Amino acid sequence: MKLAKRTQKIKPSMTLAISAKASAMRAEGIDIIGFGAGEPDFDTPENIKEAAVICLKEGFTKYTPVGGIDTLKEAIITKFKRDNGLDYNKSEIIVSCGAKHSIYNAAQVLFEEGDEVIIPAPYWVSYPDIVALSGAEPVILETSQENGFKLRLEDLKQSITSRTKGIILNSPSNPTGGGYTKEDIEEIAAIAVEREIFVISDEIYEKIIFDGFKHISIASLGDEIKDLTVVINGVSKAYSMTGWRIGYTAASKEIVSAMTKIQSQSTSNPVSISQKAAVEALNGPQDAIVMMVEEFRKRRDYIVERLNSIEGVSCFKPLGAFYVFPNISQLYGRRYGDRIIKGSLDMADYLIQEAKVSIVPGIAFGADDFMRLSYATSMENIKKGLDRIEEEISI
């Protein structure tokens, strides 16, 4: 059977594969501690669920406009003004089936064969594949733990060619929890404007930040960079609404119009009920976010301290999101029983088989010296899982 060549350009999501393997082992009765999930472990707030119930009872269950209902677009516009100091109108907003869908649509509109798109590594697993599906070439630019996993200006300048069409930024970051300061963003914006390079700014973790870190949207730094920026956000992480599948994009009218055209021939509108729930999420009380962030901070502090106490492990303290990304390369070459750990895939397989703990190997994020652990799980699970990890790798 001959399939389209585009299917050979991409690989399945390793994070989803790890989660599926852990679920399968649990189904067999094996006690697995999972550090793989990229979603908050809290329930969706009651006011949001109630909005969905009302929507169901009122029969709001039909097709909506492709790019989202006006009331949700208005709520998004208000959110951008309130939180980011950004002014958009409804023609510059499109609602899609999750932030991943938003990024995919943006890539389909902006990039094509012959283009290059700069992606800092470690990166979210789907960025390179989404770029590849557009026909463009992902250009991976490595960052370092010592620099907070941020792009260095010299490296960025050297990587830009006549084919460079875009840069993907994610702050705070999945998988590292690193973030860019206003000064960092200003320097990147200046380069993007000078070279007329589009910026896809993935801001899905903007609400989950710690220690006084301030999220700055690159689009807020002036009209020139705003015209080049595609801001991606959604309700999944901040409001614990991953399964509701609502992401949204703010960009120029031309970009949003083209994204709407793409969406009209693929998924059509996002789920009507989820859109109504998202209106309540953005317009309603924000107390639940404060509670979640404080709990995530406590977990982060604990998991970072524990990991850094393990010989051979070094862990950066995240500024946001709910992941840690410890460097485990000093453990490579060690023999555990009949196994020799040569990389992050070996470590992931060893830990799930022997420690009954699932993590995501760093190679999935373009950084084989690391592994990702999500602390979007209970403190009890975190303690239990770290006990198991420490026992196995300290042999």
C-alpha positions in Angstrom: 0.0 0.0 0.0 1.4 3.4 -1.0 0.5 6.2 1.2 1.1 10.0 0.8 4.7 11.1 1.3 3.7 13.6 4.0 2.9 10.7 6.3 6.6 9.7 6.2 7.7 13.2 7.3 6.2 13.0 10.7 6.3 10.7 13.7 3.6 9.9 16.3 3.5 12.0 19.4 5.9 10.3 21.9 4.1 11.9 24.9 0.8 10.4 23.8 2.5 7.0 23.2 4.1 7.1 26.7 0.7 7.9 28.3 -0.9 5.1 26.3 1.7 2.6 27.4 1.3 3.6 31.1 -2.5 3.2 30.7 -2.2 -0.2 29.2 0.1 -1.4 32.1 -2.4 0.0 34.6 -5.2 -1.9 32.8 -3.1 -5.0 33.5 -3.2 -4.2 37.2 0.3 -2.8 37.4 0.8 0.2 39.7 2.3 2.9 37.5 3.1 6.4 38.7 2.7 8.7 35.7 4.8 11.8 35.1 3.8 12.0 31.4 0.6 13.9 31.4 0.5 17.4 29.9 -2.7 18.4 31.6 -3.7 19.7 35.0 -5.0 17.1 37.4 -7.7 19.4 38.7 -11.3 19.3 37.6 -12.7 22.0 35.4 -14.1 24.7 37.7 -17.8 24.3 38.5 -19.0 27.6 37.0 -17.5 26.6 33.6 -19.2 23.2 33.8 -22.5 24.8 34.7 -22.3 27.1 31.7 -22.0 24.0 29.5 -25.0 22.4 31.2 -27.1 25.5 30.6 -26.0 25.5 27.0 -27.1 21.9 26.6 -30.4 22.5 28.2 -31.0 25.5 25.9 -30.3 23.4 22.9 -27.1 25.2 21.7 -25.9 22.0 20.0 -25.8 23.0 16.3 -23.2 24.3 13.9 -21.7 27.7 14.7 -19.6 30.0 12.5 -16.4 28.3 11.4 -14.1 30.6 13.3 -16.2 30.7 16.5 -19.2 32.5 18.0 -19.1 36.2 18.4 -19.6 36.1 22.2 -16.4 34.0 22.5 -14.5 36.2 20.2 -15.6 39.2 22.3 -14.4 37.4 25.5 -11.0 36.7 23.8 -10.7 40.3 22.8 -11.4 41.4 26.3 -8.9 38.9 27.7 -6.1 40.2 25.4 -6.8 43.8 26.4 -7.0 42.9 30.1 -4.1 40.5 30.4 -1.7 41.5 27.5 -2.5 45.1 26.6 -3.4 44.0 23.1 -6.1 45.4 20.9 -7.8 43.1 18.4 -11.1 43.1 16.6 -13.3 40.1 15.7 -11.8 39.8 12.2 -8.5 39.2 13.8 -9.6 36.3 16.1 -10.3 32.6 15.2 -11.3 29.9 17.6 -10.1 26.3 16.8 -10.2 22.8 18.2 -7.4 23.3 20.7 -4.1 25.3 20.6 -2.5 22.5 18.6 -5.1 22.9 15.9 -4.5 26.7 16.0 -0.7 26.2 15.5 -1.4 23.7 12.7 -3.7 26.1 10.9 -1.2 28.9 11.3 1.6 26.8 9.8 -0.5 25.8 6.9 -1.2 29.5 6.1 2.3 30.9 6.7 4.7 28.3 5.5 5.4 26.2 2.3 8.1 24.3 0.5 11.3 26.2 0.4 10.7 28.0 3.7 12.7 27.5 6.9 11.2 27.8 10.4 13.4 28.3 13.5 12.4 26.2 16.5 14.4 26.5 19.7 15.2 23.1 21.4 14.0 21.7 23.7 10.7 22.1 21.9 7.2 20.9 22.3 7.1 17.6 20.4 4.6 18.7 17.7 6.3 21.8 16.5 8.7 20.2 14.0 6.1 17.8 12.6 3.5 20.6 12.2 6.1 22.6 10.3 7.1 19.6 8.2 3.5 19.0 7.3 3.3 22.5 5.8 6.2 21.6 3.5 8.7 23.9 5.2 11.9 22.8 6.9 12.3 22.9 10.7 15.6 24.5 11.7 16.4 23.3 15.2 18.3 25.8 17.4 19.8 24.3 20.6 19.6 26.2 23.9 21.3 25.4 27.2 20.2 24.8 30.7 22.8 27.3 31.9 21.0 30.0 29.8 17.6 29.1 31.1 16.8 27.2 27.9 16.5 30.5 26.0 17.6 31.5 22.5 20.9 33.3 22.3 20.7 36.3 20.1 24.0 35.4 18.3 22.7 31.9 17.5 19.4 33.3 16.3 21.1 35.8 14.0 23.5 33.2 12.6 20.6 30.7 11.9 18.6 33.2 9.7 18.9 32.7 6.0 17.1 34.1 3.0 14.7 31.2 3.4 13.8 31.9 7.0 10.0 32.5 7.2 9.2 32.1 10.8 10.2 31.5 14.5 8.2 29.6 17.0 8.4 30.8 20.6 6.9 29.1 23.7 7.1 31.0 26.9 6.7 29.6 29.5 7.9 26.5 27.8 6.9 22.9 27.5 9.1 20.9 28.3 11.5 23.1 30.3 9.4 25.6 32.2 11.8 28.3 31.0 10.6 31.8 30.1 11.7 34.9 28.3 11.9 38.3 30.0 10.7 41.5 28.4 14.2 42.4 27.5 14.7 39.0 25.8 11.5 39.4 23.9 12.4 42.9 22.8 15.6 41.7 21.3 13.9 38.8 19.4 11.2 41.2 18.2 13.8 43.6 16.8 15.4 40.9 14.7 12.0 39.6 13.5 11.0 43.1 12.4 14.3 43.8 10.7 14.3 40.5 8.8 10.5 40.4 8.3 10.1 37.0 9.9 6.8 35.8 11.3 6.6 34.8 14.9 4.2 32.1 16.2 4.0 32.9 19.9 2.6 29.9 21.8 1.3 31.4 25.1 -0.8 28.6 26.4 1.1 28.5 29.8 1.0 32.3 30.4 -1.2 32.0 33.5 0.9 29.2 35.2 4.0 31.2 36.3 6.0 31.4 39.5 8.3 33.6 41.6 7.1 36.9 40.2 8.0 36.0 36.6 5.9 38.2 34.2 4.7 36.9 30.9 5.0 39.3 28.1 3.3 38.7 24.7 5.7 39.7 21.9 2.8 41.1 20.0 2.4 43.8 22.7 5.8 45.4 21.9 4.7 47.6 19.0 2.6 47.6 15.8 5.4 46.3 13.5 6.0 43.1 15.5 2.3 42.7 16.2 1.7 42.6 12.4 4.2 39.7 12.2 3.0 37.8 15.2 0.5 35.0 15.4 -0.5 34.7 19.1 -1.7 31.2 20.1 -3.6 30.6 23.3 -6.5 28.5 24.7 -8.4 27.5 27.8 -6.9 24.0 28.2 -4.1 24.6 30.7 -5.2 27.6 32.8 -8.7 26.4 33.3 -8.1 22.6 33.3 -10.1 22.2 30.1 -7.9 20.0 28.0 -10.7 17.8 26.8 -13.0 20.7 25.8 -10.7 21.4 22.9 -10.7 25.2 22.6 -7.7 27.1 21.3 -7.7 30.5 19.7 -5.5 32.7 17.6 -5.0 36.4 17.3 -3.3 37.8 14.2 -3.7 40.1 11.3 -7.0 40.0 9.4 -5.3 38.5 6.4 -3.8 35.6 8.4 -7.0 34.9 10.3 -9.1 34.9 7.1 -6.8 32.4 5.5 -6.8 30.2 8.7 -10.6 30.3 8.7 -10.6 29.1 5.1 -8.3 26.2 6.0 -10.5 25.3 9.0 -13.7 25.5 6.9 -12.4 22.6 4.8 -11.1 20.5 7.7 -12.9 20.6 11.0 -15.4 23.5 10.5 -16.4 25.0 13.9 -15.1 24.0 17.3 -17.7 22.3 19.6 -20.6 24.6 20.3 -20.9 23.6 24.0 -17.2 24.0 24.6 -17.3 27.5 23.1 -20.0 28.6 25.6 -18.0 27.1 28.4 -14.9 29.0 27.2 -16.8 32.3 27.4 -17.5 31.6 31.1 -13.9 30.6 31.6 -12.5 33.9 30.2 -15.3 36.2 31.6 -16.0 34.5 34.9 -14.1 34.3 38.3 -10.4 33.6 38.0 -9.9 32.2 41.5 -9.4 28.7 40.4 -6.3 29.7 38.5 -4.7 31.2 41.6 -5.4 28.0 43.6 -3.9 25.7 40.9 -0.8 27.8 40.4 -0.1 27.9 44.1 -0.4 24.1 44.3 1.8 23.7 41.2 4.4 26.0 42.8 4.5 23.7 45.9 4.9 20.6 43.8 7.6 22.3 41.6 9.6 23.3 44.7 9.5 19.8 46.0 10.3 17.9 42.8 13.2 20.2 41.9 14.8 19.8 45.3 14.4 16.1 45.2 15.8 15.7 41.8 18.8 17.9 42.5 19.5 15.8 45.6 20.0 12.7 43.4 23.6 12.1 42.4 24.1 12.5 38.6 20.9 14.6 38.1 20.7 18.3 37.6 17.4 20.1 37.4 16.6 23.7 36.3 14.0 25.4 38.4 11.0 26.3 36.1 9.6 29.8 35.9 6.2 28.4 34.7 4.1 25.6 33.2 4.0 22.3 35.1 7.1 20.3 34.0 10.6 19.8 35.1 13.3 18.8 32.6 16.3 17.3 34.5 19.6 16.6 32.9 20.4 12.9 33.4 23.4 12.6 31.0 25.8 11.8 33.8 23.9 8.6 34.3 24.5 7.4 30.7 26.9 4.6 30.4 25.9 3.1 33.7 24.9 -0.5 33.9 21.7 -1.5 35.8 21.5 -5.3 35.9 21.8 -6.4 32.3 21.0 -2.9 30.9 23.3 -0.1 29.9 21.6 3.3 29.8 22.8 5.0 26.6 20.2 7.7 26.3 16.8 9.1 27.4 14.9 6.4 25.5 16.8 3.7 27.5 16.1 5.6 30.7 12.4 5.9 30.0 12.1 2.2 29.2 14.1 1.2 32.3 12.1 3.4 34.6 8.7 2.2 33.4 9.8 -1.5 33.5 11.7 -1.5 36.7 10.5 1.5 38.8 7.0 1.4 37.4 7.3 5.1 36.7 6.5 6.7 33.3 8.5 9.8 32.2 8.9 11.2 28.7 12.4 10.9 27.2 14.1 14.1 26.3 14.8 13.0 22.8 11.1 13.6 22.1 11.8 17.3 22.7 15.1 17.4 20.8 17.3 17.1 23.9 18.5 13.5 24.6 20.4 14.5 27.7 17.2 15.1 29.6 13.9 13.6 30.6 10.5 15.4 31.2 8.4 14.9 34.3 5.0 16.6 34.7 4.1 17.6 38.2 0.4 17.9 37.2 -0.3 15.0 39.6 -0.8 14.7 43.3 2.0 15.4 45.8 1.5 11.8 47.0 2.2 10.5 43.5 5.2 12.8 43.1 6.7 11.6 46.4 6.0 8.0 45.6 7.3 8.3 42.1 10.5 10.1 43.1 11.2 7.5 45.8 11.0 4.8 43.1 13.2 6.7 40.6 15.8 7.5 43.3 15.9 3.9 44.4 16.4 2.6 40.9 19.0 5.0 39.5 21.0 5.2 42.7 22.0 1.6 42.5 
